[in-house]
Amino acid sequence: MRRSSLLPAILFSACMLSCSKDNNDPAPTVDRDAPTTGTWRVTLFTERGTNETSDFDGYTFTFDSNGSALASKNSTNRNGTWSINSSATEFNLDFGAKGDANKPLGELTDDWKIISVTATEIKLKDDNDASDEFLTFNQD
């Protein structure tokens, strides 16, 4: 009996299609109500491998259920906004324009990919992989 020379090619193609890796990130853990409880501090902010967490020393953050955010340091308050998108994959923050005149709070303005949002920790990474930014808030 003669075997078809197409069989190995067909099997290889089928395996490549069914065995291919999915490059999607795993679904994040998201407690949508967690940010609205208590106050938060930035415990990690890195940009392109440089740890800039100390830029946020002394700041506390509150996130209200109506989408408003407040950054406070000493007696200075800065209003902003926040939201979690409908698919619970992005945490959107806006504390004004990025730039030297608005440092450090402007650095938080972004559409962050959610790594996890729990009752005690919010872990995010920039939606632009080239910027290599990571942001973590912990409950105060």
PyMOL commands that set and color helices and strands:
alter all, ss='L'
color gray80, all
select helices_A, chain A and resi 6-18+34-36+53-56+100-102+105-108+129-131
alter helices_A, ss='H'
color red, helices_A
select strands_A, chain A and resi 29-30+40-47+50-51+60-63+68-73+76-84+90-94+110-117+121-126+133-139
alter strands_A, ss='S'
color yellow, strands_A
deselect
rebuild
show_as cartoon
